[in-house]
Amino acid sequence: MSNSSSLNEFLLLAFADTRELQLLHFALFLGIYLAALLGNGLIITAVACDHRLHTPMYFFLFNLSLLDLGSISITVPKSMANSLSDTRAISYSGCAAQVFFLFFLYSAELYLLTVMAYDRFVAICKPLHYGTIMGTRTCVKMAAAAWASGFLKAVMHTANTFSIPFCQGNVVEQFFCEVPQILKLSCSDSYLREVGLIVISLCLGFGCFVFIVVSYVQIFTVVLRIPSEQGRLKAFSMCLPHLAVVSLLVSTVLFAYLKPPSLSSPALNLVVTILYSVVPPAVNPLIYSMRNKELKDALKKLI
């Protein structure tokens, strides 16, 4: 294949060669996918239907659940379908669509988690000004900015990645179209533009992570001064789920993209990719509802 114009499909990584293991992979991914659909769907419905949850915190959680539903729906169903039909193929346009939507949704999710950290900072450190700072219009603008930023980043990465000529075959060593694996198929120096964009994206992501950490340092400083033990527990129950979600997403993504070559292996790459692309959308609803009485009450009422 001389260039990308003659490339009409890519071959994704197969989880197994035997039919029994392929069906096992299908069943496991189906269970995870249904759990993600159920959990995020219940949160979206509960927040939309219960007027008591029409607050900034739950508005952002509503958006996070939408992003989680989208991100897991981009990768898992295609992988399940390939296992069921015993194929590895994905079309060129399908691969480009995966790259676009994954950058779009994951970038928007990181920016939204940063906004959620700011929301908790204002709620705990500046409670008297919370209603003024986090008004309805402000919350909508923040969420819209997160979605729009993700969209712009996705356009840039997708356009750069698929303007590169590919002449190293069409085998992507991942179960979805992951940009670093696609870049390995390049046969020119033009892939360095996309590498540069990835580095810039990682720097922006690290900046968001630093902002979240600084926010939580100030939050915990204030929380530890609360004289009431019940007040401290309430503050911690508000913050810890968000901190757990951020830690899981950021740690796995950074390890996936910044691990040294000596640690790189197909099996480890696959496990790390599953940890940041499949596990968070399925466990986030559980993390957020576990210690949240208002959300649990709304879900019980809904059910």
C-alpha positions as CSV (number, residue, x, y, z in Angstrom):
1,M,0.0,0.0,0.0
2,S,1.7,3.1,-1.2
3,N,-0.3,5.6,0.8
4,S,-3.5,6.1,2.8
5,S,-5.6,6.7,-0.4
6,S,-5.3,3.0,-1.2
7,L,-6.1,1.9,2.3
8,N,-9.8,1.1,2.7
9,E,-9.7,-0.8,6.0
10,F,-7.6,-1.5,9.1
11,L,-7.2,-4.7,11.1
12,L,-7.7,-4.4,14.8
13,L,-6.2,-6.5,17.5
14,A,-8.0,-9.8,18.1
15,F,-8.5,-10.8,21.8
16,A,-8.3,-14.5,21.0
17,D,-8.0,-17.0,18.2
18,T,-10.2,-19.8,19.4
19,R,-14.0,-19.6,19.1
20,E,-14.5,-20.3,22.8
21,L,-12.3,-17.4,23.9
22,Q,-13.9,-15.1,21.3
23,L,-17.3,-15.8,22.8
24,L,-16.0,-15.3,26.3
25,H,-14.6,-11.9,25.3
26,F,-18.0,-11.1,23.7
27,A,-19.8,-12.1,27.0
28,L,-17.4,-10.1,29.2
29,F,-17.6,-6.9,27.1
30,L,-21.4,-7.3,26.8
31,G,-21.7,-7.5,30.6
32,I,-19.5,-4.4,31.1
33,Y,-21.3,-2.5,28.3
34,L,-24.8,-3.3,29.7
35,A,-23.6,-2.2,33.2
36,A,-22.4,1.1,31.8
37,L,-25.6,1.6,29.9
38,L,-27.7,0.9,33.0
39,G,-25.7,2.9,35.4
40,N,-25.2,6.0,33.3
41,G,-28.8,5.8,31.9
42,L,-30.2,5.7,35.5
43,I,-28.1,8.7,36.5
44,I,-29.2,10.7,33.4
45,T,-32.8,9.9,33.9
46,A,-32.7,10.5,37.7
47,V,-31.1,14.0,37.3
48,A,-33.5,14.9,34.4
49,C,-36.6,13.8,36.3
50,D,-36.0,14.8,39.9
51,H,-36.2,18.5,40.5
52,R,-34.2,18.1,43.7
53,L,-31.2,17.2,41.6
54,H,-31.3,20.3,39.5
55,T,-28.2,21.8,41.0
56,P,-24.7,22.5,39.4
57,M,-23.1,19.4,40.9
58,Y,-25.7,17.1,39.4
59,F,-25.9,19.1,36.1
60,F,-22.2,18.3,35.6
61,L,-22.7,14.7,36.6
62,F,-25.5,14.5,34.0
63,N,-23.0,15.7,31.4
64,L,-20.3,13.3,32.6
65,S,-22.7,10.3,32.3
66,L,-23.5,11.4,28.7
67,L,-19.8,11.5,27.9
68,D,-19.2,8.1,29.5
69,L,-22.0,6.5,27.5
70,G,-20.6,8.0,24.3
71,S,-17.0,6.9,24.9
72,I,-17.8,3.3,25.8
73,S,-20.2,3.1,22.8
74,I,-17.5,4.0,20.4
75,T,-15.2,1.1,21.1
76,V,-16.9,-1.8,22.9
77,P,-19.7,-2.6,20.5
78,K,-17.4,-2.8,17.5
79,S,-15.0,-5.1,19.4
80,M,-17.9,-7.3,20.4
81,A,-19.2,-7.5,16.9
82,N,-15.7,-8.4,15.6
83,S,-15.4,-11.2,18.1
84,L,-18.9,-12.5,17.3
85,S,-18.3,-12.5,13.6
86,D,-14.7,-13.7,13.9
87,T,-13.2,-10.7,12.0
88,R,-10.7,-8.0,12.8
89,A,-11.6,-5.4,10.1
90,I,-12.8,-1.9,10.5
91,S,-13.3,0.5,7.6
92,Y,-11.1,3.5,7.0
93,S,-14.0,5.9,7.7
94,G,-15.0,3.8,10.8
95,C,-11.4,4.1,12.1
96,A,-11.4,7.9,11.5
97,A,-14.8,8.2,13.3
98,Q,-13.4,6.3,16.3
99,V,-10.4,8.6,16.5
100,F,-12.6,11.7,16.2
101,F,-15.2,10.7,18.8
102,L,-12.7,9.3,21.3
103,F,-10.6,12.5,21.3
104,F,-13.9,14.5,21.4
105,L,-15.4,12.6,24.4
106,Y,-12.3,12.0,26.4
107,S,-11.0,15.6,26.1
108,A,-14.4,17.0,27.0
109,E,-14.6,14.6,30.0
110,L,-11.2,15.8,31.3
111,Y,-12.3,19.4,31.0
112,L,-15.6,18.6,32.6
113,L,-13.9,16.9,35.6
114,T,-11.8,20.1,36.0
115,V,-14.9,22.2,36.1
116,M,-16.4,19.8,38.6
117,A,-13.4,20.3,40.8
118,Y,-13.9,24.0,40.7
119,D,-17.6,23.5,41.5
120,R,-16.6,21.6,44.7
121,F,-14.0,24.2,45.6
122,V,-16.5,27.0,45.4
123,A,-19.1,24.9,47.3
124,I,-16.8,24.2,50.2
125,C,-14.3,27.1,50.3
126,K,-16.8,29.9,49.3
127,P,-20.2,28.6,50.4
128,L,-21.7,32.1,50.9
129,H,-20.9,33.1,47.3
130,Y,-21.8,29.7,45.7
131,G,-25.2,30.8,44.3
132,T,-23.6,33.9,42.8
133,I,-20.5,32.2,41.3
134,M,-22.1,29.0,40.1
135,G,-25.3,30.4,38.6
136,T,-27.3,28.5,35.9
137,R,-25.9,30.5,33.0
138,T,-22.3,30.1,34.3
139,C,-22.7,26.3,34.6
140,V,-24.1,26.0,31.1
141,K,-21.3,28.1,29.7
142,M,-18.7,25.9,31.5
143,A,-20.2,22.7,30.2
144,A,-20.5,24.1,26.7
145,A,-16.9,25.2,26.8
146,A,-15.8,21.6,27.8
147,W,-17.8,20.1,24.9
148,A,-16.6,22.7,22.4
149,S,-12.9,22.3,23.4
150,G,-13.2,18.6,23.0
151,F,-14.7,19.0,19.6
152,L,-12.0,21.4,18.4
153,K,-9.2,19.1,19.7
154,A,-10.9,16.1,18.0
155,V,-11.0,17.9,14.6
156,M,-7.3,18.8,14.8
157,H,-6.1,15.3,15.8
158,T,-8.3,13.5,13.3
159,A,-7.3,15.8,10.4
160,N,-3.6,15.4,11.3
161,T,-3.7,11.7,11.8
162,F,-5.5,10.8,8.6
163,S,-3.5,13.3,6.4
164,I,-0.4,11.1,7.0
165,P,0.5,8.5,4.3
166,F,0.5,4.9,5.6
167,C,2.8,2.3,4.1
168,Q,3.6,0.0,7.0
169,G,0.6,-2.2,6.5
170,N,-2.9,-1.8,8.1
171,V,-2.6,-3.8,11.3
172,V,-3.5,-1.7,14.4
173,E,-2.1,-3.3,17.5
174,Q,-5.1,-2.3,19.7
175,F,-8.8,-3.4,19.9
176,F,-9.8,0.1,18.6
177,C,-8.2,2.8,16.5
178,E,-5.7,4.3,19.0
179,V,-3.7,7.2,17.5
180,P,-0.2,6.0,18.7
181,Q,-0.8,2.6,17.1
182,I,-2.0,4.2,13.9
183,L,1.1,6.4,13.7
184,K,3.3,3.3,13.7
185,L,2.0,2.7,10.2
186,S,3.3,6.0,8.9
187,C,6.1,6.0,6.4
188,S,7.0,9.7,6.5
189,D,8.1,12.4,8.9
190,S,4.8,14.1,8.7
191,Y,3.6,12.0,11.7
192,L,5.7,14.3,13.9
193,R,3.0,16.9,13.6
194,E,0.5,14.6,15.3
195,V,3.1,13.6,17.9
196,G,3.5,17.3,18.7
197,L,-0.3,17.7,19.1
198,I,-0.4,14.7,21.4
199,V,2.4,16.2,23.5
200,I,0.5,19.5,23.7
201,S,-2.7,17.6,24.6
202,L,-0.9,15.8,27.4
203,C,0.5,19.1,28.7
204,L,-3.0,20.6,28.8
205,G,-4.3,17.4,30.5
206,F,-1.5,17.7,33.0
207,G,-2.4,21.3,33.6
208,C,-6.0,20.3,34.3
209,F,-4.7,17.6,36.7
210,V,-2.6,20.2,38.6
211,F,-5.6,22.5,38.8
212,I,-7.7,19.7,40.3
213,V,-4.9,18.8,42.8
214,V,-4.5,22.4,43.9
215,S,-8.3,22.7,44.3
216,Y,-8.4,19.7,46.5
217,V,-5.5,20.7,48.6
218,Q,-7.4,23.9,49.4
219,I,-10.7,21.9,49.9
220,F,-9.2,19.5,52.3
221,T,-7.5,22.3,54.2
222,V,-10.9,23.9,54.8
223,V,-12.6,20.5,55.5
224,L,-10.2,19.5,58.2
225,R,-11.0,22.8,60.0
226,I,-14.8,21.9,60.2
227,P,-15.5,21.3,63.9
228,S,-18.4,18.9,63.3
229,E,-17.5,15.4,62.4
230,Q,-20.8,15.1,60.5
231,G,-19.9,18.1,58.5
232,R,-16.5,16.7,57.6
233,L,-18.0,13.4,56.5
234,K,-20.5,15.2,54.3
235,A,-17.8,17.2,52.7
236,F,-15.6,14.2,52.1
237,S,-18.6,12.2,50.6
238,M,-19.1,15.1,48.1
239,C,-15.4,15.2,47.1
240,L,-14.0,11.6,47.3
241,P,-16.1,10.1,44.4
242,H,-14.9,12.9,42.0
243,L,-11.3,12.5,43.2
244,A,-11.5,8.7,42.6
245,V,-12.8,9.1,39.1
246,V,-10.1,11.7,38.2
247,S,-7.4,9.5,39.6
248,L,-8.5,6.4,37.7
249,L,-8.8,8.2,34.4
250,V,-5.6,10.4,34.6
251,S,-3.3,7.7,36.0
252,T,-4.2,5.1,33.4
253,V,-4.1,7.6,30.5
254,L,-0.7,9.0,31.6
255,F,0.7,5.5,32.0
256,A,-0.6,4.4,28.6
257,Y,1.0,7.3,26.8
258,L,4.1,8.0,28.9
259,K,5.3,4.5,30.0
260,P,8.9,3.8,29.0
261,P,9.5,1.5,26.0
262,S,11.0,-1.1,28.2
263,L,7.6,-1.7,29.8
264,S,5.8,-1.8,26.5
265,S,4.3,-5.2,25.5
266,P,1.1,-6.1,23.6
267,A,-0.5,-7.7,26.7
268,L,0.3,-4.7,29.0
269,N,-0.8,-2.2,26.4
270,L,-4.1,-4.0,26.1
271,V,-4.7,-4.1,29.9
272,V,-3.9,-0.4,30.3
273,T,-6.1,0.6,27.4
274,I,-9.0,-1.4,28.9
275,L,-8.4,0.3,32.2
276,Y,-8.8,3.8,30.8
277,S,-11.3,3.2,28.0
278,V,-13.7,0.5,29.3
279,V,-13.6,0.4,33.1
280,P,-14.3,4.1,34.0
281,P,-17.6,4.5,32.1
282,A,-18.8,1.3,33.8
283,V,-17.7,2.1,37.4
284,N,-18.2,5.9,37.5
285,P,-22.0,5.6,38.2
286,L,-21.2,3.2,41.1
287,I,-18.6,5.5,42.5
288,Y,-20.9,8.5,42.4
289,S,-23.9,6.8,43.8
290,M,-22.2,4.7,46.5
291,R,-22.1,7.5,49.2
292,N,-24.5,10.0,47.7
293,K,-27.8,9.8,49.7
294,E,-29.7,12.3,47.4
295,L,-28.8,10.4,44.3
296,K,-29.6,7.0,45.9
297,D,-33.0,8.3,47.0
298,A,-33.7,9.6,43.5
299,L,-32.7,6.3,41.9
300,K,-34.9,4.3,44.4
301,K,-37.8,6.6,43.5
302,L,-37.1,6.2,39.8
303,I,-36.9,2.4,40.0
